[in-house]
Amino acid sequence: MDKPRLLFLTGRLAHPRLERMLTGMGEMDFDWRIADIGVKVAALATGEIIERRLERPVEADRVILPGRCRADLDRLAESFGLPFVRGPDEIADLPAFLGRKGEPPDLSRHDMRIFAEIVDATAHPVETIVARAERMREEGADVIDLGCLPDTPFPHLEDTIRALKAAGHKVSVDSANPDELARGTRAGADYLLSLNEETMWIAGEGDAVPILVPAVPHDLDSLDRAIAEAERMGIDFIADSILDPIHFGFTTSIVRYHELRRRHPGISILMGTGNLTELTDADTSGITATLLGMCSELRIDNLLIVHVSPHTRATIAEHDAARRMLFAAREDNALPRGYSDALLQVHDVKPFPSTPDDIAEQAKTIKDRNYRIETAEDGVHLYNRDTHAVATDAFEIYPHIEVDGDVGHAFYLGAELQKAEIAWRLGKRYAQDAPLDFGVGAPRDEEDRTRLEEAGHTLKSKKQRKAPAAESDDTER
C-alpha cells in the first residue's frame, strides 16, 4: 500500500528548521516534501497568496499549513481539490502532531457519561438552575444532577425537572430521601442517585435508571444483592461501589471498583470523583487524569462530578478532556501522551520550542528594529537588529530597550516580558502576542484562524491617527 503524501507549506525563515525536524524524524509511515510559498513568515500567508503561489497540480494527498496561518482551509481544499490541515503553531510540536500516519489525534469520541451535580439545587429557583445547567452542558456535562440537601424541602423539584427536560437536558435526582427520589422518577427524571437493596421499590415508581450503591458502606455483597434484584426486575441500572477520600479508605475503595468489575464484567458502573478532587488540596487536572485512567482500564462508563471548592472550578471541562484523551489512547493501544495538552495547566511537556542556538541564529537574520521576544532554557530573549539580550528576570532587560519615548510601546514590551518570565519560570510555552495556554484550567477566547491578527492594543490609537505603514513579512514588533 502506498504511503500517504504530505506537503508542508512554510515561509523562508522557518524552512531550514522545518526540514531539519522532518529529516530528523527518520523513517515515517508517510512521504513528505516542503513548499516555500515566498513569504518570510508563514503566519502572514493568506489564502489568496497560497492560491496564487502554490504550484498546481499539487502532488500530495494532504497539505499541512503552519498553525498560525490564517487561511480558510475549506476554500483552499475546494480550490486545489485535496484536504488542507492546520498543523501545530510550533515546529517542535510536529512529531506529536504527525504521530498517527500524519494525522492529528481524533478527540471527538469518548465512552464515559458525565453527571454534573448542582449540589444546592434546592436553594435556587428554576430559572437559575436551568441557566447553570446550560453552562455545565457547554463544559461537557451529559446529565444534570439535582443535589437535594438533607432536611431541606424541594417543593419545586418537579418544575425543575420539567424545565430542564424542556431545555434538552438529561436529569438525575440525587437524594438520601426516598420520597424525593420517588417524586423525581414520577416527574420524568432519567436517573436516580442512589438506590440500595432496601429502596429498590422506588425503581417501580417510574422509568428512571437507578444508580445502585451498597446498603452499608463498603459492603459489596449488599450491592450484589441490589444488582441481582434489578436484574430480576428486568430494569436498566448503574452500579457504584463508592470512592472514598484519602486516609479514609481511598486505596481500598479503588480495590472495590476492581472487584466490582471482576464480579460483573458486563454491567455499567459509575464513579463519583468528588471525594478526591474536592477533598484534596492539589490541582485537579492530574487527579482527574489518574482517576479516569483507572476508569478507562476498568471500563467504568459513568462519572459523577461535583464542584464546590473554588479550586475545582474547571472540573467538568477537565473530565471531558480526560475522557476523550484516554479513549483515543486506549483505541490506539498507546500511552496517553501526545494526544492533548488540555490537562497540562501548570507545566508544558515541551515549554521551549526553540533552543538558545535557534534563537541566536534567528536573531542574526533580523534587519529591522522591531522587538521579538522568545523563551528558551536559558531565560527570556529580546532581540532586534541592534540587540540580543537574555535574562531570567524581565527587569534585567530594561537597559537594552529603546522605544524613543513611546509610552504605549514601553507598556507593551513590559507586559510581554513579564508574561514571558512567568512562562519561563513555570515551564509554559510562550508565544509573543498570544495569551499563555493553561489548558482547560483557564479557557481562552476562540481564535479565528482565517483572519490575520490585528495590531496590538498599544498601536491601535496610532493607526487611527495616521495611515498604516507598508506591510512587512515580519511580526508587528
C-alpha positions as CSV (number, residue, x, y, z in Angstrom):
1,M,0.0,0.0,0.0
2,D,1.4,3.4,-1.0
3,K,2.3,5.8,1.8
4,P,0.2,9.0,2.1
5,R,2.0,12.1,0.7
6,L,2.1,15.2,2.8
7,L,3.1,18.7,1.6
8,F,4.2,21.2,4.2
9,L,3.8,24.9,3.4
10,T,6.2,27.2,5.1
11,G,8.0,30.6,4.9
12,R,11.6,31.4,4.3
13,L,12.7,31.8,7.9
14,A,11.2,28.5,9.1
15,H,12.1,26.4,6.0
16,P,15.6,25.2,7.2
17,R,14.3,24.3,10.7
18,L,11.3,22.5,9.3
19,E,13.5,20.5,7.0
20,R,15.8,19.6,9.9
21,M,12.9,18.5,12.0
22,L,11.3,16.3,9.4
23,T,14.6,14.8,8.3
24,G,15.5,14.1,11.9
25,M,12.3,12.1,12.4
26,G,13.7,9.3,10.3
27,E,11.5,6.7,8.5
28,M,7.8,7.6,8.8
29,D,4.7,5.9,7.5
30,F,4.2,8.9,5.1
31,D,6.2,10.7,2.4
32,W,6.8,14.4,2.7
33,R,8.1,17.4,0.9
34,I,8.2,21.2,1.7
35,A,6.9,24.1,-0.4
36,D,8.2,27.6,0.4
37,I,5.4,30.0,-0.5
38,G,7.6,33.0,-0.8
39,V,6.9,35.0,2.4
40,K,9.3,35.4,5.2
41,V,6.8,34.4,8.0
42,A,4.2,31.8,7.0
43,A,1.7,33.2,9.6
44,L,1.2,36.1,7.1
45,A,0.4,33.8,4.2
46,T,-3.2,34.4,3.3
47,G,-5.4,32.0,1.4
48,E,-5.1,34.3,-1.7
49,I,-1.3,34.2,-1.5
50,I,-1.4,30.4,-1.3
51,E,-3.8,30.1,-4.2
52,R,-1.6,32.3,-6.3
53,R,1.8,30.9,-5.4
54,L,1.3,27.2,-4.8
55,E,2.1,25.3,-8.0
56,R,-0.6,23.2,-9.5
57,P,-1.3,20.4,-9.6
58,V,-0.3,19.6,-6.0
59,E,1.3,16.2,-5.9
60,A,0.1,15.3,-2.4
61,D,-2.7,13.7,-0.5
62,R,-2.8,16.4,2.2
63,V,-1.4,19.8,2.7
64,I,-0.2,20.9,6.2
65,L,-0.3,24.6,7.0
66,P,1.6,26.3,9.9
67,G,-0.7,26.6,12.9
68,R,-0.7,30.4,12.8
69,C,-1.5,30.7,9.1
70,R,-4.9,32.5,8.8
71,A,-6.0,30.9,5.6
72,D,-9.5,29.4,5.0
73,L,-9.0,25.7,4.9
74,D,-12.3,24.9,3.2
75,R,-11.7,27.4,0.5
76,L,-8.2,26.0,-0.2
77,A,-9.5,22.5,-0.2
78,E,-12.1,23.4,-2.8
79,S,-9.7,25.3,-4.9
80,F,-7.0,22.6,-5.0
81,G,-9.2,19.5,-4.7
82,L,-7.5,18.0,-1.7
83,P,-7.6,18.4,2.1
84,F,-5.8,21.3,3.8
85,V,-5.0,20.8,7.5
86,R,-3.7,23.4,10.0
87,G,-0.8,21.9,11.9
88,P,0.7,23.0,15.3
89,D,1.8,26.5,16.0
90,E,5.4,25.4,16.7
91,I,7.7,23.2,14.6
92,A,8.8,21.5,17.8
93,D,5.3,20.0,18.1
94,L,5.3,18.3,14.7
95,P,6.4,14.9,15.9
96,A,3.4,14.6,18.2
97,F,1.1,16.0,15.5
98,L,2.3,13.5,13.0
99,G,2.5,10.5,15.2
100,R,-0.5,8.7,13.7
101,K,0.1,8.4,10.0
102,G,0.4,12.1,9.6
103,E,-3.0,12.8,11.1
104,P,-3.9,14.7,14.3
105,P,-5.5,12.6,17.1
106,D,-9.3,12.2,17.0
107,L,-10.7,13.6,20.2
108,S,-14.3,13.6,19.1
109,R,-15.1,10.3,20.8
110,H,-15.5,9.0,24.3
111,D,-17.4,6.3,26.2
112,M,-17.9,8.0,29.6
113,R,-21.1,9.8,30.6
114,I,-20.6,12.9,32.8
115,F,-23.2,13.6,35.6
116,A,-22.6,17.1,36.8
117,E,-24.1,17.8,40.2
118,I,-25.7,21.1,41.3
119,V,-25.2,20.3,45.0
120,D,-27.5,23.0,46.3
121,A,-30.3,22.8,43.8
122,T,-33.0,23.1,46.5
123,A,-31.7,26.6,47.3
124,H,-32.2,28.0,43.8
125,P,-35.2,29.0,41.6
126,V,-35.9,27.0,38.4
127,E,-34.5,29.8,36.1
128,T,-31.2,29.8,37.9
129,I,-30.8,26.1,37.7
130,V,-31.6,26.0,34.0
131,A,-29.1,28.7,33.3
132,R,-26.4,26.9,35.3
133,A,-27.2,23.6,33.6
134,E,-26.6,25.3,30.2
135,R,-23.1,26.3,31.3
136,M,-22.4,22.8,32.5
137,R,-23.5,21.4,29.2
138,E,-21.2,23.7,27.4
139,E,-18.3,22.4,29.6
140,G,-19.1,18.8,28.8
141,A,-21.9,17.6,31.1
142,D,-24.2,15.0,29.7
143,V,-26.6,14.7,32.7
144,I,-27.6,17.5,35.1
145,D,-27.7,16.0,38.7
146,L,-30.0,17.8,41.1
147,G,-28.5,17.6,44.6
148,C,-31.1,17.6,47.3
149,L,-30.0,18.9,50.7
150,P,-30.8,16.9,53.9
151,D,-33.8,18.2,55.8
152,T,-34.4,20.9,53.2
153,P,-37.7,20.9,51.3
154,F,-37.5,20.9,47.5
155,P,-41.1,22.0,46.6
156,H,-40.1,22.9,43.0
157,L,-38.4,19.6,42.2
158,E,-41.0,18.6,39.7
159,D,-41.0,22.0,38.0
160,T,-37.2,22.0,37.8
161,I,-37.1,18.5,36.2
162,R,-39.7,19.5,33.6
163,A,-37.8,22.8,32.8
164,L,-34.5,21.0,32.4
165,K,-36.1,18.3,30.2
166,A,-37.8,21.0,28.1
167,A,-34.3,22.6,27.6
168,G,-33.0,19.3,26.2
169,H,-31.1,18.1,29.3
170,K,-30.9,14.6,30.8
171,V,-31.7,14.9,34.5
172,S,-30.8,12.9,37.6
173,V,-32.1,13.4,41.2
174,D,-29.5,12.9,43.9
175,S,-31.0,12.4,47.4
176,A,-30.9,10.3,50.5
177,N,-34.7,10.9,50.9
178,P,-36.7,8.1,49.4
179,D,-39.7,10.4,48.9
180,E,-37.7,12.9,46.8
181,L,-36.3,10.0,44.7
182,A,-39.8,8.7,44.1
183,R,-41.1,12.2,43.2
184,G,-38.1,12.6,40.8
185,T,-38.8,9.4,38.8
186,R,-42.5,10.2,38.7
187,A,-41.7,13.7,37.3
188,G,-39.7,12.2,34.5
189,A,-36.1,12.2,35.8
190,D,-33.7,10.0,33.7
191,Y,-31.6,8.7,36.6
192,L,-31.8,8.3,40.4
193,L,-28.9,8.6,42.8
194,S,-29.0,6.4,44.7
195,L,-30.9,3.2,45.5
196,N,-29.8,0.2,47.5
197,E,-31.3,-3.2,48.2
198,E,-33.7,-1.7,50.8
199,T,-35.1,1.0,48.5
200,M,-35.4,-0.9,45.2
201,W,-39.2,-0.4,45.3
202,I,-38.6,3.2,44.2
203,A,-37.5,1.9,40.8
204,G,-41.0,0.8,40.2
205,E,-42.4,4.3,40.6
206,G,-41.2,5.5,37.2
207,D,-38.7,4.9,34.3
208,A,-35.6,6.5,35.8
209,V,-32.5,4.4,35.7
210,P,-31.3,3.8,39.3
211,I,-27.7,4.1,40.4
212,L,-27.2,1.2,42.9
213,V,-25.0,1.5,45.9
214,P,-24.2,-0.7,49.0
215,A,-26.8,-0.6,51.7
216,V,-24.0,-0.5,54.2
217,P,-20.8,1.4,53.3
218,H,-18.1,-0.8,51.8
219,D,-20.4,-3.8,51.7
220,L,-20.1,-5.2,48.1
221,D,-22.3,-8.2,49.0
222,S,-25.3,-5.8,49.6
223,L,-24.5,-4.1,46.3
224,D,-24.5,-7.6,44.6
225,R,-28.0,-8.2,46.1
226,A,-29.3,-4.9,44.7
227,I,-27.8,-5.8,41.3
228,A,-29.5,-9.2,41.4
229,E,-32.9,-7.6,42.3
230,A,-32.5,-5.1,39.4
231,E,-31.8,-7.9,37.0
232,R,-34.8,-9.9,38.3
233,M,-37.0,-6.8,37.7
234,G,-35.6,-6.5,34.2
235,I,-34.6,-2.8,34.5
236,D,-31.5,-1.0,33.4
237,F,-29.2,0.1,36.2
238,I,-25.7,1.5,37.0
239,A,-23.7,0.3,40.0
240,D,-21.4,2.4,42.2
241,S,-19.2,0.9,44.9
242,I,-18.3,4.5,46.2
243,L,-14.9,6.2,46.0
244,D,-13.6,7.2,49.5
245,P,-11.2,10.1,50.2
246,I,-7.5,9.8,51.0
247,H,-6.8,8.4,54.6
248,F,-10.4,7.3,54.8
249,G,-10.3,4.2,52.7
250,F,-9.2,5.6,49.3
251,T,-6.9,2.7,48.3
252,T,-9.4,0.1,49.5
253,S,-12.2,1.8,47.5
254,I,-10.2,1.5,44.3
255,V,-9.8,-2.2,45.0
256,R,-13.6,-2.4,45.4
257,Y,-14.1,-1.0,41.9
258,H,-11.8,-3.6,40.6
259,E,-13.6,-6.3,42.4
260,L,-17.0,-5.0,41.3
261,R,-15.8,-5.2,37.6
262,R,-14.5,-8.7,38.2
263,R,-17.8,-9.9,39.7
264,H,-19.9,-8.2,37.0
265,P,-17.9,-7.9,33.7
266,G,-20.8,-6.6,31.6
267,I,-22.6,-4.0,33.8
268,S,-22.5,-0.2,33.7
269,I,-20.6,1.4,36.6
270,L,-20.4,4.9,38.0
271,M,-17.5,6.5,39.9
272,G,-18.1,9.8,41.8
273,T,-14.7,11.6,41.7
274,G,-15.6,14.5,44.1
275,N,-14.3,12.7,47.2
276,L,-10.8,13.1,45.7
277,T,-11.0,16.3,43.7
278,E,-12.9,18.3,46.3
279,L,-11.2,16.9,49.4
280,T,-7.6,17.1,48.3
281,D,-5.7,20.5,48.1
282,A,-4.0,19.8,44.8
283,D,-4.5,20.8,41.2
284,T,-7.4,18.7,39.9
285,S,-6.2,18.1,36.4
286,G,-3.7,15.4,37.4
287,I,-6.1,13.8,39.9
288,T,-8.7,13.7,37.2
289,A,-6.4,12.1,34.6
290,T,-5.3,9.4,37.1
291,L,-8.9,8.6,38.2
292,L,-10.2,8.4,34.7
293,G,-7.2,6.3,33.7
294,M,-8.5,3.7,36.2
295,C,-12.0,4.2,34.8
296,S,-10.7,3.6,31.3
297,E,-9.0,0.4,32.3
298,L,-12.0,-0.9,34.2
299,R,-14.5,0.3,31.6
300,I,-16.3,2.5,34.1
301,D,-18.6,4.4,31.9
302,N,-20.3,7.0,34.2
303,L,-18.7,9.8,36.2
304,L,-20.3,11.9,38.9
305,I,-18.7,15.3,39.2
306,V,-19.0,17.9,42.0
307,H,-17.8,21.5,42.0
308,V,-18.0,23.1,45.4
309,S,-14.4,24.2,46.2
310,P,-13.1,27.1,44.2
311,H,-10.0,25.1,43.1
312,T,-12.3,22.6,41.2
313,R,-13.9,25.3,39.1
314,A,-12.7,23.6,35.8
315,T,-13.6,20.1,36.9
316,I,-16.3,19.4,34.3
317,A,-14.0,20.5,31.4
318,E,-11.1,18.5,32.9
319,H,-13.2,15.4,33.0
320,D,-14.4,16.0,29.5
321,A,-10.8,16.4,28.2
322,A,-9.6,13.4,30.1
323,R,-12.3,11.0,28.8
324,R,-11.6,12.0,25.2
325,M,-7.8,11.7,25.6
326,L,-8.0,8.4,27.3
327,F,-10.4,6.9,24.8
328,A,-8.2,7.8,21.9
329,A,-5.1,6.4,23.6
330,R,-6.9,3.2,24.5
331,E,-8.2,2.8,21.0
332,D,-4.6,3.2,19.8
333,N,-3.3,0.8,22.5
334,A,-0.9,3.6,23.4
335,L,0.2,5.7,26.4
336,P,-1.9,8.8,26.9
337,R,0.9,11.1,25.6
338,G,0.8,13.4,22.7
339,Y,-3.0,13.4,22.4
340,S,-3.9,16.6,24.1
341,D,-2.5,19.4,26.2
342,A,-5.8,20.4,27.8
343,L,-4.8,19.0,31.1
344,L,-1.2,20.5,31.1
345,Q,-2.3,23.5,33.1
346,V,0.8,24.4,35.1
347,H,3.7,22.9,33.1
348,D,4.1,22.0,29.5
349,V,5.8,18.9,28.1
350,K,7.8,21.0,25.7
351,P,7.9,24.5,27.1
352,F,10.7,25.8,24.9
353,P,10.1,25.3,21.1
354,S,13.5,26.9,20.3
355,T,17.0,26.3,21.7
356,P,19.2,29.3,22.6
357,D,21.2,28.5,19.4
358,D,18.0,28.5,17.3
359,I,17.1,32.0,18.7
360,A,20.6,33.3,18.1
361,E,20.5,32.1,14.5
362,Q,17.1,33.7,14.0
363,A,18.3,37.0,15.6
364,K,21.2,37.3,13.0
365,T,18.6,37.4,10.2
366,I,16.6,40.3,11.6
367,K,17.1,43.6,9.7
368,D,14.7,45.9,11.5
369,R,14.2,47.4,14.9
370,N,11.0,45.5,15.8
371,Y,11.5,43.6,19.1
372,R,11.0,39.9,19.2
373,I,10.5,38.1,22.4
374,E,11.1,34.3,22.9
375,T,11.9,31.9,25.7
376,A,14.4,29.1,25.9
377,E,16.0,27.1,28.7
378,D,18.4,29.9,29.5
379,G,15.7,32.5,30.0
380,V,13.8,35.3,28.2
381,H,15.3,36.5,24.9
382,L,14.6,40.0,23.5
383,Y,16.2,40.8,20.1
384,N,16.1,43.0,17.0
385,R,18.7,44.1,14.5
386,D,20.6,46.1,17.2
387,T,20.5,44.0,20.3
388,H,20.0,40.5,21.7
389,A,19.5,40.3,25.5
390,V,18.9,37.2,27.6
391,A,17.8,37.3,31.2
392,T,15.8,35.3,33.8
393,D,14.4,38.5,35.3
394,A,12.4,40.7,33.0
395,F,13.6,43.8,34.8
396,E,17.2,43.0,33.8
397,I,16.3,43.5,30.1
398,Y,15.2,47.1,30.7
399,P,18.6,48.7,29.8
400,H,18.5,47.0,26.4
401,I,15.2,48.6,25.3
402,E,15.0,51.7,23.2
403,V,11.4,53.0,22.5
404,D,12.1,56.7,21.9
405,G,9.6,57.9,24.4
406,D,6.8,55.7,23.1
407,V,4.8,55.0,26.3
408,G,2.5,52.6,24.6
409,H,5.3,50.5,23.1
410,A,7.1,50.5,26.5
411,F,3.9,49.3,28.2
412,Y,3.5,46.6,25.6
413,L,7.1,45.4,26.0
414,G,6.8,45.4,29.8
415,A,3.6,43.3,29.7
416,E,5.0,40.8,27.2
417,L,8.3,40.5,29.0
418,Q,6.6,39.8,32.3
419,K,4.4,37.2,30.7
420,A,7.4,35.6,29.1
421,E,9.1,35.5,32.5
422,I,6.1,33.8,34.1
423,A,6.0,31.3,31.3
424,W,9.8,30.6,31.7
425,R,9.5,30.1,35.5
426,L,6.5,27.8,35.2
427,G,7.8,25.9,32.2
428,K,4.9,27.0,30.0
429,R,5.0,27.7,26.3
430,Y,5.4,31.4,25.4
431,A,4.4,33.0,22.1
432,Q,4.6,36.7,21.6
433,D,1.2,38.5,21.3
434,A,-0.6,35.3,22.4
435,P,-2.1,34.5,25.8
436,L,-0.5,31.8,27.9
437,D,-2.2,28.5,27.5
438,F,-3.4,26.9,30.7
439,G,-5.4,24.2,29.0
440,V,-9.0,23.9,30.2
441,G,-8.0,25.5,33.5
442,A,-8.3,29.0,32.0
443,P,-10.1,28.8,28.7
444,R,-9.0,31.3,26.0
445,D,-11.2,33.1,23.6
446,E,-11.7,31.1,20.4
447,E,-9.3,32.3,17.6
448,D,-10.5,33.0,14.1
449,R,-7.8,31.2,12.2
450,T,-9.0,32.6,8.9
451,R,-8.1,36.2,9.7
452,L,-4.8,37.9,10.3
453,E,-4.3,39.3,13.8
454,E,-5.0,42.9,14.3
455,A,-2.4,45.4,15.6
456,G,-1.7,45.2,19.3
457,H,-3.5,47.4,21.8
458,T,-0.7,49.9,22.0
459,L,-0.7,50.5,18.2
460,K,-4.4,50.8,17.6
461,S,-4.6,54.5,18.6
462,K,-1.7,55.3,16.3
463,K,-3.4,53.5,13.4
464,Q,-6.4,55.7,13.9
465,R,-4.3,58.9,13.7
466,K,-2.3,58.1,10.6
467,A,-2.3,55.8,7.6
468,P,-0.7,52.4,8.3
469,A,2.9,51.8,7.1
470,A,3.6,49.3,4.3
471,E,3.1,45.7,5.5
472,S,6.2,43.6,6.1
473,D,6.7,39.9,6.4
474,D,7.8,40.3,10.0
475,T,5.9,40.4,13.2
476,E,4.3,43.6,14.3
477,R,7.1,44.5,16.7
